[in-house]
Protein backbone atom coordinates (compact mmCIF):
# COMPACT_ATOMS: atom_id res chain seq x y z
CA UNK A 1 0.00 0.00 0.00
CA UNK A 2 1.25 3.47 -0.89
CA UNK A 3 0.57 6.72 0.95
CA UNK A 4 0.53 9.71 -1.40
CA UNK A 5 0.17 13.42 -0.59
CA UNK A 6 -2.05 14.97 -3.27
CA UNK A 7 -1.96 18.75 -3.14
CA UNK A 8 -4.81 19.28 -5.61
CA UNK A 9 -6.98 16.73 -3.86
CA UNK A 10 -6.30 18.35 -0.49
CA UNK A 11 -7.57 21.68 -1.87
CA UNK A 12 -10.64 20.12 -3.43
CA UNK A 13 -11.73 17.79 -0.63
CA UNK A 14 -10.02 19.09 2.49
CA UNK A 15 -8.00 15.92 3.13
CA UNK A 16 -4.48 15.65 4.50
CA UNK A 17 -3.41 12.46 2.75
CA UNK A 18 -4.89 9.93 0.41
CA UNK A 19 -3.95 6.28 0.46
CA UNK A 20 -3.61 4.58 -2.88
CA UNK A 21 -5.17 1.16 -3.14
CA UNK A 22 -3.37 -1.90 -4.45
CA UNK A 23 -5.07 -4.89 -6.06
CA UNK A 24 -4.50 -8.13 -4.20
CA UNK A 25 -2.19 -10.71 -5.67
CA UNK A 26 -4.00 -13.18 -7.88
CA UNK A 27 -3.91 -16.71 -6.44
CA UNK A 28 -3.86 -19.54 -8.89
CA UNK A 29 -7.32 -20.93 -9.50
CA UNK A 30 -7.77 -24.64 -8.92
CA UNK A 31 -8.36 -26.79 -11.94
CA UNK A 32 -12.03 -26.92 -12.81
CA UNK A 33 -12.93 -24.24 -10.27
CA UNK A 34 -14.51 -20.85 -10.95
CA UNK A 35 -12.73 -17.76 -9.60
CA UNK A 36 -15.02 -16.29 -6.92
CA UNK A 37 -13.67 -12.79 -7.64
CA UNK A 38 -15.92 -11.36 -10.41
CA UNK A 39 -13.40 -8.62 -11.22
CA UNK A 40 -10.81 -11.32 -12.03
CA UNK A 41 -12.93 -13.69 -14.10
CA UNK A 42 -11.60 -14.21 -17.60
CA UNK A 43 -8.32 -12.42 -16.84
CA UNK A 44 -5.31 -14.67 -17.27
CA UNK A 45 -2.44 -14.84 -14.79
CA UNK A 46 -0.19 -13.25 -17.41
CA UNK A 47 -2.50 -10.26 -17.90
CA UNK A 48 -2.96 -9.86 -14.15
CA UNK A 49 0.79 -9.81 -13.69
CA UNK A 50 1.24 -7.23 -16.49
CA UNK A 51 -1.47 -5.08 -14.93
CA UNK A 52 0.22 -5.22 -11.52
CA UNK A 53 3.54 -4.04 -12.98
CA UNK A 54 1.85 -1.08 -14.72
CA UNK A 55 -0.15 -0.36 -11.57
CA UNK A 56 3.02 -0.12 -9.48
CA UNK A 57 4.56 2.26 -12.02
CA UNK A 58 1.44 4.40 -11.78
CA UNK A 59 1.64 4.41 -7.98
CA UNK A 60 5.27 5.52 -8.12
CA UNK A 61 4.35 8.40 -10.44
CA UNK A 62 1.39 9.33 -8.24
CA UNK A 63 3.65 9.43 -5.18
CA UNK A 64 5.91 11.91 -7.02
CA UNK A 65 2.87 14.01 -8.10
CA UNK A 66 3.46 13.09 -11.75
CA UNK A 67 -0.26 12.92 -12.38
CA UNK A 68 -0.24 12.71 -16.19
CA UNK A 69 2.24 9.83 -16.11
CA UNK A 70 0.23 8.15 -13.36
CA UNK A 71 -3.01 8.33 -15.37
CA UNK A 72 -1.24 6.93 -18.41
CA UNK A 73 0.07 3.91 -16.47
CA UNK A 74 -3.29 3.29 -14.77
CA UNK A 75 -5.09 3.38 -18.13
CA UNK A 76 -2.62 0.86 -19.54
CA UNK A 77 -3.17 -1.33 -16.48
CA UNK A 78 -6.95 -1.22 -16.98
CA UNK A 79 -6.54 -2.54 -20.51
CA UNK A 80 -4.93 -5.62 -18.99
CA UNK A 81 -7.14 -5.96 -15.91
CA UNK A 82 -10.30 -3.98 -15.13
CA UNK A 83 -9.66 -3.94 -11.39
CA UNK A 84 -11.55 -1.60 -8.96
CA UNK A 85 -8.30 -0.63 -7.21
CA UNK A 86 -6.87 0.66 -10.48
CA UNK A 87 -10.02 2.76 -11.01
CA UNK A 88 -9.69 4.11 -7.48
CA UNK A 89 -6.09 5.26 -7.88
CA UNK A 90 -6.78 6.64 -11.36
CA UNK A 91 -9.57 8.74 -9.82
CA UNK A 92 -7.07 10.14 -7.30
CA UNK A 93 -4.76 11.21 -10.12
CA UNK A 94 -7.58 12.70 -12.21
CA UNK A 95 -8.76 14.91 -9.35
CA UNK A 96 -5.43 16.73 -9.53
CA UNK A 97 -5.91 17.23 -13.29
CA UNK A 98 -9.29 18.92 -12.78
CA UNK A 99 -11.30 16.19 -14.50
CA UNK A 100 -14.37 15.87 -12.24
CA UNK A 101 -16.54 13.94 -14.72
CA UNK A 102 -13.98 11.22 -15.39
CA UNK A 103 -13.04 11.16 -11.70
CA UNK A 104 -16.65 10.40 -10.84
CA UNK A 105 -16.84 7.65 -13.48
CA UNK A 106 -13.76 5.87 -12.14
CA UNK A 107 -14.97 6.16 -8.54
CA UNK A 108 -18.21 4.50 -9.62
CA UNK A 109 -16.18 1.71 -11.24
CA UNK A 110 -14.11 1.36 -8.06
CA UNK A 111 -17.29 0.83 -6.02
CA UNK A 112 -18.87 -1.61 -8.47
CA UNK A 113 -18.08 -4.79 -6.52
CA UNK A 114 -18.33 -3.41 -2.99
CA UNK A 115 -15.55 -3.35 -0.43
CA UNK A 116 -13.95 -6.72 -1.23
CA UNK A 117 -11.51 -5.62 -3.97
CA UNK A 118 -10.45 -2.47 -2.10
CA UNK A 119 -10.83 -3.14 1.66
CA UNK A 120 -13.40 -1.39 3.81
CA UNK A 121 -11.28 1.72 4.44
CA UNK A 122 -10.66 2.44 0.75
CA UNK A 123 -14.28 1.61 -0.05
CA UNK A 124 -15.51 4.18 2.48
CA UNK A 125 -13.05 6.76 1.16
CA UNK A 126 -14.19 6.14 -2.41
CA UNK A 127 -17.81 6.71 -1.42
CA UNK A 128 -16.92 9.98 0.32
CA UNK A 129 -14.88 11.18 -2.64
CA UNK A 130 -17.70 10.29 -5.03
CA UNK A 131 -20.19 12.28 -2.98
CA UNK A 132 -17.90 15.32 -2.95
CA UNK A 133 -17.07 15.19 -6.65
CA UNK A 134 -20.76 14.78 -7.53
CA UNK A 135 -21.42 18.22 -6.01
CA UNK A 136 -19.26 19.75 -8.75
CA UNK A 137 -21.34 18.17 -11.51
CA UNK A 138 -24.73 18.69 -13.14
CA UNK A 139 -27.01 16.06 -14.65
CA UNK A 140 -28.62 16.46 -18.06
CA UNK A 141 -31.47 14.60 -19.72
CA UNK A 142 -31.69 15.52 -23.41
CA UNK A 143 -34.53 14.22 -25.61
CA UNK A 144 -35.17 14.78 -29.32
CA UNK A 145 -37.67 12.73 -31.32
CA UNK A 146 -37.21 14.27 -34.78
CA UNK A 147 -35.66 11.50 -36.95
CA UNK A 148 -32.30 12.50 -38.39
CA UNK A 149 -31.81 15.58 -36.22
CA UNK A 150 -28.25 15.99 -34.99
CA UNK A 151 -28.03 16.92 -31.31
CA UNK A 152 -24.85 18.60 -30.02
CA UNK A 153 -23.70 20.09 -26.74
CA UNK A 154 -20.94 22.71 -26.81
CA UNK A 155 -20.10 21.60 -30.36
CA UNK A 156 -19.76 17.90 -29.44
CA UNK A 157 -22.26 15.45 -30.97
CA UNK A 158 -24.43 13.68 -28.40
CA UNK A 159 -26.65 11.56 -30.66
CA UNK A 160 -28.71 11.47 -33.85
CA UNK A 161 -32.43 11.59 -33.13
CA UNK A 162 -34.73 10.01 -32.30
CA UNK A 163 -33.14 9.30 -28.97
CA UNK A 164 -32.09 10.64 -25.61
CA UNK A 165 -28.92 11.28 -23.67
CA UNK A 166 -28.42 11.29 -19.91
CA UNK A 167 -25.07 12.23 -18.45
CA UNK A 168 -23.11 13.95 -15.73
CA UNK A 169 -21.29 17.05 -16.92
CA UNK A 170 -19.31 19.87 -15.39
CA UNK A 171 -21.64 22.47 -13.87
CA UNK A 172 -21.75 25.87 -15.57
CA UNK A 173 -22.85 27.39 -18.91
CA UNK A 174 -23.63 24.99 -21.75
CA UNK A 175 -25.35 25.21 -25.14
CA UNK A 176 -27.39 22.38 -26.66
CA UNK A 177 -28.41 22.49 -30.34
CA UNK A 178 -30.68 20.26 -32.45
CA UNK A 179 -30.41 20.77 -36.22
CA UNK A 180 -31.82 19.13 -39.34
CA UNK A 181 -31.95 20.32 -42.92
CA UNK A 182 -35.33 21.83 -43.76
CA UNK A 183 -36.10 22.51 -40.08
CA UNK A 184 -35.57 25.51 -37.83
CA UNK A 185 -32.52 24.91 -35.62
CA UNK A 186 -33.32 24.76 -31.91
CA UNK A 187 -30.71 26.21 -29.56
CA UNK A 188 -30.89 26.33 -25.76
CA UNK A 189 -28.21 27.93 -23.60
CA UNK A 190 -28.34 27.55 -19.83
CA UNK A 191 -26.14 27.78 -16.77
CA UNK A 192 -26.51 24.29 -15.30
CA UNK A 193 -26.41 24.28 -11.49
CA UNK A 194 -24.24 21.76 -9.65
CA UNK A 195 -26.00 18.85 -8.02
CA UNK A 196 -29.19 19.27 -10.07
CA UNK A 197 -30.68 17.71 -13.20
CA UNK A 198 -31.70 19.82 -16.21
CA UNK A 199 -34.05 18.44 -18.86
CA UNK A 200 -34.03 19.46 -22.53
CA UNK A 201 -36.93 18.41 -24.78
CA UNK A 202 -35.86 19.62 -28.22
CA UNK A 203 -38.71 20.02 -30.74
CA UNK A 204 -37.99 21.11 -34.31
CA UNK A 205 -40.46 22.94 -36.58
CA UNK A 206 -40.47 22.73 -40.36
CA UNK A 207 -38.95 25.81 -41.97
CA UNK A 208 -41.54 27.11 -44.46
CA UNK A 209 -40.59 30.08 -46.62
CA UNK A 210 -43.12 32.87 -47.12
CA UNK A 211 -43.19 36.45 -48.34
CA UNK A 212 -44.13 39.24 -45.98
CA UNK A 213 -44.42 42.96 -46.64
CA UNK A 214 -43.06 45.43 -44.16
CA UNK A 215 -42.96 49.22 -44.01
CA UNK A 216 -40.36 51.22 -42.14
CA UNK A 217 -42.97 52.93 -39.97
CA UNK A 218 -46.78 52.98 -39.74
CA UNK A 219 -48.41 54.30 -42.93
CA UNK A 220 -50.44 56.91 -41.07
CA UNK A 221 -47.24 58.90 -40.39
CA UNK A 222 -46.87 60.19 -43.96
CA UNK A 223 -50.60 60.82 -44.26
CA UNK A 224 -50.51 62.90 -41.08
CA UNK A 225 -47.68 64.95 -42.60
CA UNK A 226 -49.57 65.39 -45.89
CA UNK A 227 -52.80 66.20 -44.05
CA UNK A 228 -50.95 68.79 -41.97
CA UNK A 229 -49.58 70.32 -45.16
CA UNK A 230 -53.06 70.55 -46.69
CA UNK A 231 -54.34 72.19 -43.50
CA UNK A 232 -51.53 74.76 -43.57
CA UNK A 233 -52.15 75.51 -47.24
CA UNK A 234 -55.88 75.84 -46.50
CA UNK A 235 -55.14 78.30 -43.73
CA UNK A 236 -52.96 80.28 -46.14
CA UNK A 237 -55.81 80.33 -48.68
CA UNK A 238 -58.22 81.59 -46.04
CA UNK A 239 -55.78 84.36 -45.11
CA UNK A 240 -55.29 85.23 -48.80
CA UNK A 241 -59.04 85.53 -49.33
CA UNK A 242 -59.38 87.60 -46.16
CA UNK A 243 -56.59 89.92 -47.36
CA UNK A 244 -58.36 90.33 -50.72
CA UNK A 245 -61.59 91.13 -48.93
CA UNK A 246 -59.81 93.78 -46.87
CA UNK A 247 -58.33 95.39 -50.00
CA UNK A 248 -61.71 95.34 -51.76
CA UNK A 249 -63.35 97.00 -48.76
CA UNK A 250 -60.55 99.59 -48.65
CA UNK A 251 -60.95 100.40 -52.36
CA UNK A 252 -64.73 100.75 -51.98
CA UNK A 253 -64.35 103.04 -48.98
CA UNK A 254 -61.84 105.24 -50.83
CA UNK A 255 -64.13 105.51 -53.86
CA UNK A 256 -67.10 106.46 -51.67
CA UNK A 257 -65.03 108.98 -49.74
CA UNK A 258 -63.77 110.62 -52.94
CA UNK A 259 -67.27 110.91 -54.43
CA UNK A 260 -68.52 112.78 -51.39
CA UNK A 261 -65.43 114.94 -51.08
CA UNK A 262 -65.36 116.33 -54.62
CA UNK A 263 -62.70 113.96 -55.83
CA UNK A 264 -60.55 114.32 -52.73
CA UNK A 265 -60.57 111.92 -49.80
CA UNK A 266 -58.85 112.00 -46.48
CA UNK A 267 -59.24 108.34 -45.35
CA UNK A 268 -60.31 107.78 -41.80
CA UNK A 269 -58.64 105.42 -39.38
CA UNK A 270 -61.23 102.74 -40.09
CA UNK A 271 -60.50 102.87 -43.80
CA UNK A 272 -56.76 102.73 -43.24
CA UNK A 273 -57.15 99.73 -40.91
CA UNK A 274 -58.72 97.72 -43.71
CA UNK A 275 -55.63 98.20 -45.86
CA UNK A 276 -53.36 97.39 -42.93
CA UNK A 277 -55.29 94.16 -42.33
CA UNK A 278 -54.77 93.18 -45.95
CA UNK A 279 -51.07 94.03 -45.76
CA UNK A 280 -50.75 91.79 -42.69
CA UNK A 281 -52.80 88.83 -43.94
CA UNK A 282 -51.36 88.60 -47.44
CA UNK A 283 -47.70 87.90 -46.42
CA UNK A 284 -48.92 85.41 -43.79
CA UNK A 285 -50.94 83.65 -46.47
CA UNK A 286 -47.80 83.11 -48.55
CA UNK A 287 -45.93 81.85 -45.47
CA UNK A 288 -48.65 79.25 -44.85
CA UNK A 289 -48.64 78.36 -48.56
CA UNK A 290 -44.91 77.65 -48.27
CA UNK A 291 -45.22 75.62 -45.07
CA UNK A 292 -48.15 73.65 -46.40
CA UNK A 293 -46.44 72.93 -49.72
CA UNK A 294 -43.26 71.80 -47.95
CA UNK A 295 -45.26 69.50 -45.68
CA UNK A 296 -47.11 67.99 -48.64
CA UNK A 297 -43.84 67.36 -50.50
CA UNK A 298 -42.27 65.87 -47.34
CA UNK A 299 -45.25 63.58 -46.85
CA UNK A 300 -45.04 62.44 -50.48
CA UNK A 301 -41.32 61.65 -50.04
CA UNK A 302 -42.04 59.75 -46.81
CA UNK A 303 -44.79 57.79 -48.58
CA UNK A 304 -42.31 56.77 -51.29
CA UNK A 305 -39.62 55.75 -48.80
CA UNK A 306 -42.18 53.89 -46.68
CA UNK A 307 -43.62 51.86 -49.54
CA UNK A 308 -44.08 48.15 -48.59
CA UNK A 309 -40.97 46.01 -49.16
CA UNK A 310 -41.19 42.25 -49.70
CA UNK A 311 -39.07 39.91 -47.52
CA UNK A 312 -38.74 36.15 -47.79
CA UNK A 313 -38.63 34.68 -44.30
CA UNK A 314 -38.99 31.27 -42.69
CA UNK A 315 -41.43 30.23 -40.04
CA UNK A 316 -40.29 31.56 -36.70
CA UNK A 317 -38.43 34.50 -38.23
CA UNK A 318 -39.84 37.92 -37.60
CA UNK A 319 -38.94 41.13 -39.35
CA UNK A 320 -38.99 44.18 -37.12
CA UNK A 321 -38.58 47.78 -38.21
CA UNK A 322 -38.38 50.81 -35.98
CA UNK A 323 -37.83 54.54 -36.42
CA UNK A 324 -36.63 57.00 -33.78
CA UNK A 325 -36.51 60.78 -34.06
CA UNK A 326 -33.03 62.26 -33.78
CA UNK A 327 -32.24 65.81 -32.71
CA UNK A 328 -28.71 67.22 -32.95
CA UNK A 329 -27.05 70.64 -33.30
CA UNK A 330 -27.03 70.03 -37.08
CA UNK A 331 -30.76 69.61 -37.33
CA UNK A 332 -33.65 67.22 -36.92
CA UNK A 333 -33.64 63.74 -38.43
CA UNK A 334 -34.45 60.11 -37.74
CA UNK A 335 -32.70 56.80 -37.07
CA UNK A 336 -33.94 53.59 -38.67
CA UNK A 337 -33.38 50.01 -37.44
CA UNK A 338 -34.38 46.82 -39.28
CA UNK A 339 -34.09 43.45 -37.51
CA UNK A 340 -34.80 39.89 -38.64
BELHU-V397328 format. One record per residue. RES is the residue in one small letter. NEAR is the number of other ideal C-beta (glycine too) atoms within 8 Angstrom. Layout:
# BELHU-V397328
res->RES near->NEAR
res->RES near->NEAR
This chain:
# BELHU-V397328
res->x near->6
res->x near->9
res->x near->7
res->x near->12
res->x near->9
res->x near->14
res->x near->8
res->x near->11
res->x near->12
res->x near->11
res->x near->6
res->x near->8
res->x near->10
res->x near->4
res->x near->8
res->x near->4
res->x near->8
res->x near->10
res->x near->11
res->x near->14
res->x near->13
res->x near->9
res->x near->12
res->x near->5
res->x near->4
res->x near->9
res->x near->4
res->x near->5
res->x near->7
res->x near->5
res->x near->4
res->x near->3
res->x near->6
res->x near->5
res->x near->7
res->x near->4
res->x near->8
res->x near->6
res->x near->10
res->x near->10
res->x near->8
res->x near->2
res->x near->11
res->x near->5
res->x near->7
res->x near->6
res->x near->10
res->x near->13
res->x near->9
res->x near->10
res->x near->16
res->x near->12
res->x near->8
res->x near->13
res->x near->17
res->x near->8
res->x near->9
res->x near->19
res->x near->14
res->x near->8
res->x near->12
res->x near->17
res->x near->9
res->x near->6
res->x near->9
res->x near->8
res->x near->13
res->x near->7
res->x near->9
res->x near->15
res->x near->13
res->x near->9
res->x near->13
res->x near->15
res->x near->9
res->x near->9
res->x near->15
res->x near->13
res->x near->5
res->x near->11
res->x near->14
res->x near->8
res->x near->14
res->x near->15
res->x near->14
res->x near->16
res->x near->14
res->x near->16
res->x near->16
res->x near->15
res->x near->14
res->x near->14
res->x near->14
res->x near->13
res->x near->17
res->x near->12
res->x near->10
res->x near->6
res->x near->8
res->x near->11
res->x near->10
res->x near->8
res->x near->13
res->x near->13
res->x near->8
res->x near->13
res->x near->15
res->x near->9
res->x near->10
res->x near->14
res->x near->12
res->x near->8
res->x near->8
res->x near->7
res->x near->9
res->x near->6
res->x near->12
res->x near->13
res->x near->7
res->x near->7
res->x near->7
res->x near->13
res->x near->12
res->x near->9
res->x near->10
res->x near->14
res->x near->9
res->x near->9
res->x near->13
res->x near->12
res->x near->8
res->x near->10
res->x near->13
res->x near->10
res->x near->8
res->x near->9
res->x near->15
res->x near->15
res->x near->11
res->x near->16
res->x near->11
res->x near->14
res->x near->10
res->x near->16
res->x near->7
res->x near->13
res->x near->6
res->x near->7
res->x near->14
res->x near->10
res->x near->17
res->x near->11
res->x near->13
res->x near->6
res->x near->4
res->x near->6
res->x near->7
res->x near->9
res->x near->9
res->x near->8
res->x near->15
res->x near->6
res->x near->9
res->x near->8
res->x near->10
res->x near->7
res->x near->6
res->x near->8
res->x near->12
res->x near->8
res->x near->10
res->x near->7
res->x near->7
res->x near->12
res->x near->9
res->x near->15
res->x near->11
res->x near->14
res->x near->9
res->x near->11
res->x near->3
res->x near->5
res->x near->12
res->x near->10
res->x near->8
res->x near->10
res->x near->7
res->x near->9
res->x near->7
res->x near->7
res->x near->6
res->x near->13
res->x near->8
res->x near->9
res->x near->8
res->x near->8
res->x near->7
res->x near->11
res->x near->8
res->x near->10
res->x near->6
res->x near->15
res->x near->8
res->x near->13
res->x near->8
res->x near->8
res->x near->10
res->x near->6
res->x near->7
res->x near->8
res->x near->8
res->x near->8
res->x near->8
res->x near->9
res->x near->11
res->x near->9
res->x near->8
res->x near->5
res->x near->7
res->x near->6
res->x near->10
res->x near->12
res->x near->10
res->x near->9
res->x near->12
res->x near->13
res->x near->9
res->x near->10
res->x near->17
res->x near->10
res->x near->9
res->x near->12
res->x near->13
res->x near->9
res->x near->10
res->x near->16
res->x near->10
res->x near->9
res->x near->13
res->x near->13
res->x near->8
res->x near->10
res->x near->15
res->x near->9
res->x near->9
res->x near->13
res->x near->11
res->x near->8
res->x near->9
res->x near->12
res->x near->8
res->x near->8
res->x near->12
res->x near->11
res->x near->8
res->x near->8
res->x near->13
res->x near->10
res->x near->6
res->x near->6
res->x near->9
res->x near->4
res->x near->4
res->x near->6
res->x near->7
res->x near->6
res->x near->8
res->x near->7
res->x near->5
res->x near->7
res->x near->12
res->x near->9
res->x near->8
res->x near->13
res->x near->11
res->x near->8
res->x near->11
res->x near->14
res->x near->9
res->x near->9
res->x near->13
res->x near->11
res->x near->8
res->x near->10
res->x near->14
res->x near->10
res->x near->9
res->x near->13
res->x near->12
res->x near->8
res->x near->11
res->x near->16
res->x near->10
res->x near->9
res->x near->13
res->x near->12
res->x near->9
res->x near->10
res->x near->16
res->x near->10
res->x near->8
res->x near->11
res->x near->11
res->x near->7
res->x near->7
res->x near->11
res->x near->7
res->x near->6
res->x near->7
res->x near->7
res->x near->10
res->x near->6
res->x near->11
res->x near->9
res->x near->9
res->x near->7
res->x near->7
res->x near->6
res->x near->11
res->x near->7
res->x near->12
res->x near->8
res->x near->10
res->x near->7
res->x near->8
res->x near->8
res->x near->5
res->x near->7
res->x near->2
res->x near->3
res->x near->4
res->x near->6
res->x near->8
res->x near->7
res->x near->8
res->x near->8
res->x near->8
res->x near->8
res->x near->7
res->x near->8
